[in-house]
Amino acid sequence: MDVISYLKQNNIRITKARKSILEIIISRSEAINANLIYELLEKDDIKIDLSTVYRTLDLLENKKILNKFDLGNNMYNYTMNNNSHKHIIECDLCHKKMLIDCPIPQIEEQIKAKTGITLTESHILLKGICKECKK
């Protein structure tokens, strides 16, 4: 989707900073943090304050354009909100964090098919060991 149209559609004033930040996030398949966005903007010779990056990310999250993932220690990653729920899975050894699609909808379907029960609540905690640490 065209970034300018996306901003207009969500009633967000178009600025060079907002356009550039959103372009970076849209172009990536993985989650990204504010510091990396700032570094990529600097690399592209786009002059912007880190505080502007944070304010823009907050705005886009409040407008439900972005998903914000709490990594702990006041660190967050952002992805485009494509209306699919995600979870963070962390390696027990190296603490690398990865985003995965939520498996609950498929689990809910299996439970309902086998038992007739419709889930009203679920909790998921994902832990494991990444392939690099297995070596």
Beta strands, then each sheet from edge to edge (+ up, - down):
strand 1: 66-72
strand 2: 75-80
strand 3: 86-91
strand 4: 97-101
strand 5: 127-128
sheet 1: 1+ 2-
sheet 2: 4+ 3- 5-
end
